[in-house]
Amino acid sequence: MTESGAAPVPEQGSGARNGGDLVVETLEALGAKTVFGIPGQHALGLFDAMGRGNLHFVSSRVENNSAFAADGYSRATGEVGVLFLSTGPGALTSLAGLQEAYATGVPMVVVASQIPLEGLGARRKGMLHQLDDQKASAANVTKSQRLIQHASGIPSAIQDAWTEAISSPQGPVWLEIPQNVLLDPIMVPPVEDALAEAADNPPRIELVREAVKWLESAQRPAIIAGGGTRRGKAEKSLLSLAEKLRAPVICTPGGNGAFPWNHELSLQSWIEDRYMTDLLEDADVLVVIGSSLGEVTSNYFTFEPRGRIIQIDAEPRVLESNRPGLGIRADAGQALAALDEALDAALEPGRTTTPDWHGSTPEELVKESLAKVRARLESQDLAKELKFMADIREAVPADMQTFWDMTIAAYWGWSCWDAREGQFHSAQGAGGLGYAFPGAIGAAVGLETLGRPAGSARVLAVSGDGSSMYSIAELATAKQHNVPVTWLIVDDGGYGILREYMVGAFGKATATELARPDFVKLAESFGVPATRVAPEDVGDALRAGFAADGPNVVVVETLLKMFGPTHLAP
């Protein structure tokens, strides 16, 4: 007997192709190799079809973590993350993870099951998991939402969703398919090929021409490289443009790694320091790439630029959202390549501009500014924190990708982490807890899928004790799939950054202290090796974890402090 309104499940061994087969076949034709998610009753057609296909399925324990894992897979590999969701509670549980992907511009295709067709339209039939309008719940956290009501429409809808996901601004796209559409036998032949190409998003020529006029005459040009710089693969053009202009470059947390850390024009990522804010305010032309000049980048909205702004972003709603300027709606890679080429044509062969920062060269200014930041940090009794972050950086291989939760170590990482040949990933887009570990699981699975050996596919996740509890169940996922992830948990007994904020603002903290498990014993109960070490031994513990097979956990019990905020200074 089936649930009220549920479609009948095909007889065992019938071998009949159904709507689920069209989903799997289309995804495979588009190049998908791995899917994340959790099975559910209305989605059984999907999972039955996967048994006849070649997709590798990674089953998480919580749908939100499935979304984080698909996000991490995409960030680490540059491919589209694919997520399968069940109906109602399963779909809704994924939304916080999708908010991060949407805010950060991560391409994903989300396939959610739905109640049978006869229950749609907000009729209250009492079907399991029924919502009035499920896809409406995803409207705030995905680029678009589609309901597929006929099996014949599945291949085209998935192909369109994939195209939209990879077109700048990239992001997750939501599809939902009713249970009976997934289960019913079909006449549609097997999908043999599918094509999805990103829509072109070039800059308008008159805007490029105007921007070059500004840059040619600039005396103090500077550049802010946001997350869109990395998403647009604009690093090479950014380096070329910066060197032509001799413009200091600072990276936002999302843009970390877009510009060489130790380049003579690199202000690194100290975006929250007032010395950097002062320098950027003094620029007569500021090029902002893939950033809204939002809360963190503007040093908490204290940034008051005195010069002109050229703002480049693929998302038109970002342009001039915080500051007026010459807005160029375009993919960052295409826009910077066009700017670099046009500036090259405008200058004499081999010539750079000749900036003058009040008698200093930009290279001198960068060196002096970084020294001031360092001196400020060294005056704040932060020796433990500086050494802790330096020890982690020294232990992590140069090409290893790292995933950071919303925790004090990550806030340090936003500013001080040199990504080297690896990539730095954090949950800074939406700021939800629990991102690092499932994101790292997805990344490691993706790197193995691309053919990297387990040793070079290893990924580091960094969480606090509070944020780790959001994703602790994924220890089972990591163990089940033997994922090469090392998870560093910094245990300070509570929500450390909130504790610090509240003490600073009110003199005491309320509701920030947490009862928590013995993380070492808990990990070991899942069959995952774990060790507890003192802060000064974190480097050695990480190196041992990196050399091991499968997942492992390193726990450090310590209280880290943040560097003093400069946006509150008089």
N, C-alpha and C positions, 0 to 999 in steps of 0.2 A: 504494500500500500504506500502511495507517495504522499508527500506533504500536500496541503491544500494548494491546488493550482500548479503543482510541480509537473514538469514534463517527464514522461516515462523514460527510464534509462534503457538504451538498446540491449537486446538479449546478449548474454555473455558469448563471446566468440563470433558475433555476427560479422565482424570485419567491415561493417558499413562505414563509409566516409561520411563525416558530418561537418557542421560549421566550424567546429574546432580544428579540423584538418586544414581548412582554408586559412585560419589564423596562423597555424604553425608553418604551413607551406609558404605563405606570403612573407612571414618574418625571415624564414631561412633564405628565400630568394633575395631579400633585401640585405642579407649579410649578417643577420643576428646569429649569435652562437650560444649565448647564455641568457637565461631568464631567471628573475628573482620573484619571490612571492610565497604564498601559502595557499594550499588547496582549499576549496569550499564547495558546498553542495551545488550551488548554481553554476559553478565553474567546472564541473566534472567533465564536460565535453572538451574543454581545453586540455585537461590533464590526460584524458583518454587519448587525445590526438597526439600529445607529446610522446606517448609510448610508441607511436608509429613514425616519429620524426627523429631528428638529430640534435634538437636543442638540449643543451645542458641546463638542468634545473637546479637552482640553489634555494632550498627551503629555509627561510628564516623562522623565527619563533613569534615575532610581532610584526604586523604589516608596516608600521612606521619604519622599522629597521630594514624591511625589504626595500622600501623606497630609498633609504639612505644608502643601501648596498648598491642598488641600480645607479644611483647618483655617483658613488665612488668608482664603480666600474667605468662609467662614461668619462669621468674626469681623468682617470689613470690611463685609459686607452685611447681616448679621442673618438670612441665609437658611441652609438646610441645605446643607452641603457633601456632594458625592457622589463616591465613589471606586470605580473598577473595578479589580479585581486579578486576576492570573492565579493559578494553583494553586501550592502548595508554596513554592519559594524566593521567588516574587514576593509571595505572601501574607505569608510570614514577614518579609520585608524591610521591610514597612510597619509592623511592630508598634511600633517606637520612636516613630514619628510619631503613631501612635494613642494611645500612652501620654500624650503631651502633650495631645491633644484630650480624653482621658478625665479627666486630672487637672484640666484647666481648665474642663471642662463645655462643650465645643464640640459642637453638634448635627451629626452626620454620619450618612449611610447608606453603608455599605460593602458592595459586592456583589463577592464573590470567587467565581471559578469553582472547580470541584471535579472530581476524576476521575470517570469514568463510574460510574453507580450500582452496577454489578456488582462494582466494586472496593472499595466502602465496607465498613466493619465490621472494619478492621484486618487484612483478609486481604492477605498479601504476594504480590500478583500481578505485581509488577515493573512496574507502570504508571509512566509518566513523572510526576515530581513527587509521587508518592504519599506521604501521611503517614498515621499510624495514626488520628489524629483531628485534622483541621486546625482545626476551630472551637475545640477545647480550647486551642490555642495563643493564641487571641484572648481567652480568658476573663478575663485579668488587665487588659486594656486596652480593653474595650468593655462597654457596659451589659448587652447580652445577645447571644446567638448563635443563629442558626436555620439549619437545613439544609432546603432545599426539594426534595422528591423528585418532585413532579408539576407540570407546567406550569400546571395549573388553579389551583394554590395560589400562584402568583407574585404576582398583583395584591394579594391580601389580605395576604400576608406583607410586601410592600414598604410597603403602606399602614400596617400595624401598626408596622413598624420606624420609619417616618417619625414616627408619633405618639409613639412612645417616645423618639425622638431629641430632639424639641422639648419634651417634658414635663420639668419640673424635678424633680430635677436633670438638666439636659440632658447629652448626650454622644453618642459614636458607637455605632451599632448594627450588628452584623455579620450578613450574610446570605451563604450560599454555595449555589451551584446547580451540580449536576453537568453535565459537558460534554454528555451526550446529552439532558438536559432542556432545555438551551439550544438545541441544534441540531435536534432532531426536529420535524417538522411538527406543527402543533397544530390542534385544532378550536375552541379558545376564541376568541370574537369579539374584535375590537379593543377596547381599553380606552377608554371614552369619558369617564369621570369617576372621580375618587378624592378622598376627603376624609380629612384628618388634622388633628385639633385637639388642642392640648396639654391634657393632663389638668389639672384644677383642683387647686391645691395651696395652699389658704388656711390661715391660722393658726387654732388652736382659740380660741374666744371667751374661755374662762376664763383662758387664758394671756395673751391681750391685756389682759384686765382686771387681772390680777396685775402685769403689766409696767407698766401705767399707774400703779398704786398706788406702785410703786417710784420711777418717774420723777417723779411729782408731789411726792414728799417729798425727792428727791435735792438735795443741796447742791452736789455736784461731779460732775455727769453728764459723760460723755465718750463718744465714738463711734469705733469702728474700722470702716471701710468696706472690706470685702474684695471679691474678684472676683465673688462672688455678687450684689453690689449692682449691678454693671454688667450681668451676665447677666439679672437680674430687671428691668432697666430701672427701677430704684428711685431714680434721681437726684433727681427732682422731690420725691418724698416725703421723701427724706433731707434735702434742703435745708430743707423746711418743718419737719420734726421738729427738726432742729438749731437752727433759729432760735427755735422755741417754747421749747426747753430751754436755749437759749444754751449749747450743749454744744460744746466743741472737737471737731473731727473730723480724724482722721488716716486716710489711705488706704494700704492695703497695695500692693505692686507690682501685684497683679492688680486692685486697686480703683482704681488711678491714673486720675484723670479723673472719678470718681464724684461729687466735690465740687469746687466752684470753687476753683482754686488760690490766688487772692488774696483770698478771702473773709476777713473779720475773725475768723472762727472756724476757719479752715483751718490745721492743722498740717502741711499738704502731705503728703509721703510719706517723711518722715525717720524711718521706723519702726525703723531699726537704730541710732539715736542714743540714748544713755543719758538725755539730757535728756527725750526723749519717753517713754522707758520709765518714768522716775521720775514724770512727769506722769500717765500712764495708771495706774500703780500707786496713785496718790493718789486716783483717782476713787472716789466712794462707790457709784456705779452706772455700770457700763460696758456699753454696747450694742455687741455684736459682730455684724456683718452679713456673712454669706457668707464667713466665714473660720474655719479650725480653730484659730486662735491657734498656728499651727505654727512651724517653725524660724525663719524670717525675721521673722514678725510678733511673735513673742515675744522678739525680740532674742537668738536662739539659746538659747531655753529658760531665760533668766535673769529673765523677767518674773514677778513675784510680786505679783499684785493683792491689795489689802487690802479692796476693796469687793465688792459683789455684781455678778454678771455676768448679763446677758440675752443669750443667744446665739441668733441666727436663722440657719437654714440649711435648704436644700431637701433636703440629704442627711442622713438621720437618723444615719448613722455618724459624722458630724462632731461632732454635739452632745455637749458635755462630754468630747470625746476628749482634751483637754489640761487643761481646768479645769472644776470643777463650776459649775453655774449654772442659771438658768431657761432650759431648752432649748425653743425654738419651731421645730418642723419645719414649714417653709412656704417657698414662693417668696418671695424677698426683696421683690419689688415688691408682692405682695399683703400681706405682713406689715407692711411699713413704712407702706403706705397705711392699713391697719387701725389700727396704733398711732397714726399721726398724727391720724386721725379721732377715735379714742377720747380721745386727749389733748386735742384741741380741745374736745370735749364736756365734759371734766372741768374745764377751765379757764374762768374768766370770759371773756366775749367780748373778743377782742383782747389778752388778757393773756398774757405769757410767764412762765416761772418766774424766780426771783430767786436764781441760784446765788452762792455765796461761796467762792472758793478762798483761804481763809486771809487774807481782807482784800483780795484782788485780784479784779477782774472777770475773767471768762473771756477777754474780748477782750484785756485787758492781759496775761494769762498767755500767750496765744498769741503775741503780739508779742514778749514777753520770751524765750520758749522758742525761737522762730525766730532771734532775735538771738544767743542762746547757741550754737545749732548753727552759725551762720555764723562766730562768733568762734572756735569750735573748729576749723573747717575752715581758716580763715585763719591759724591758728597752726601748721599742719602742712606748710608748704612745698608747697602744692597749687595754686599760681597757674596753672601750665600746664593742669592738669586742669580747674579751674574755668572758665578762659577757653575751653578746647576745647569743653566742653559748652555754654557760653553761646553760642559762635559757631555751633554746630550749631543750637541752638534759634532763634537769630536768623535763620538762613538758611531754616529749614523754614517753609513757609506755615502759618498758624494752623490751617487745616482739614485738613492732610495727616496721613494715618495713617502710623505708624512701626512697624517690626518689628525686634526686637532679639534678637541671639543671646546665648549665654552667654559674655560677654566683658566685660572691665573697663569699657568704655564703657557697657555695658548695666547693670552693677551700679551705676554712677553714676546711670544713667537711672532705675533703680528708685526712687531717693530724690529726685533733683533735677529730673526732667523734668516740665515743665508741659505737659500734653497740649493745652491751649487748646480749640479747637473740633474738633480731630482726635481720634484714639484712639491710645493707647500699648499695644502688644502685645509680650509677651516670652515666652520659653520657660520661665518660672519655675515653671510647674505641675509638670513632670517634670524639667526641667533638662537635657535632651539637647542636644547640639551640632548645628548645621546648620539651625536652624529659620528664621532671619531671611529669607534670600534666597528659598527656595521659598514661605514663608508670604507674603512680599510679592508674589511673582508671582501667587499665587492671589488676593490682595486686589485687585491692580490689574486682573486679568481680571474679577473680580466687580464692581468699580466701573464698568468699561466696560460690562459686561452690564446694569447698572442704568441705563445711558444717560448716564453722565457723559462729557463730552468728554475726550480723552486728557490734556489739560493738568491738569484737576482730578482725574483718576483716578490720577495719579502717586503712587507710594508710595516711602518710604525704607526700605531695609534696612541694618542696621549689624551687622557681624561682625568678629571677629578673624581673624588669618591662620590659626590652627588650626581654628576653627569653619568658616571659609569653604571649606576643602578638603572638608568633608563634602558640600557642595552645589555645588561648582564646575562640575559637569557641567550644571547647570541654566542656565548661560550659553547653552547651545544651545537650551533651551526658550524662554528670554526672547527670543533672537534670532528663532527660528522664528515665534513668535507676536507679535513686535514689542511686547512688554509694556512699558508705561511705568514702569519701576522704576529707581531710582538706588541703587546698591549701594556703601556706604561700607565699605571694608576697612581696619581699623586694624592694621597689621603691626608687631608687636613681636618677631618672630622665634621665637615659641614659644607655649606655653600660659601666658599671662601671669599669670592669677590663680592657677594652680597653682604657678607659679614663686614668686610672692609668698608664698603659704601655706607652701610648703616652706622657703623661706629664713627666714621668721618662726619656724617651728616647730623646724627642724633646723639652721639656719645655712647650708644649701646646698640647691640644687635638683637633682633627679635625673630624667632622662628628660623634661624639659619643653622642651628646645630642639629646633627643627624646621628641617629643610631645606625650603625652599618655593620655588615658582616666581616668576618675574617676573610679578606679577599683571597688570601693564599689557599686556605682550606676550601673555600668555595670553588675556586678554579680547579683545584685538585679533585673535587667531587665530580667535576665534569670530565675528568681524565686529562686536564690541561696542566702541564707543568707550570709552577709558579714559585717565585721567590720574593722575600721581603728584604730590602737593603736600606742602609743609611743613605742620606742624600749624597755624601761624598763618594759612595760606591756605585752610583747609578750608571756611570759609563761602563764599568766592567760588567755589570749585570746585563746591560743592553747588548754588549758585544757577545756575551754568552748566548743570549736569546736569539740574536741574529744568526749565530752559527748552528742553531738547533734545527730540527725538522718539525714542521707543523706549527700549531699555535702555542704561544707561551705568554706568561704574565709576569710583569715586574711591578712590585708595590713599593712605594716610597712613602713613609709616614713623615711628613714635614709640613710646616706652615710657611708658604711663600708669600711675600708682600709684593704689591705693585709699586712701580716707580711713581713718584708724586705727580699728580695731574698738573699740567701747566695752563689749562684753560681756565682754572679758577684763580690764578695768580692776579694780583692787582695790576 
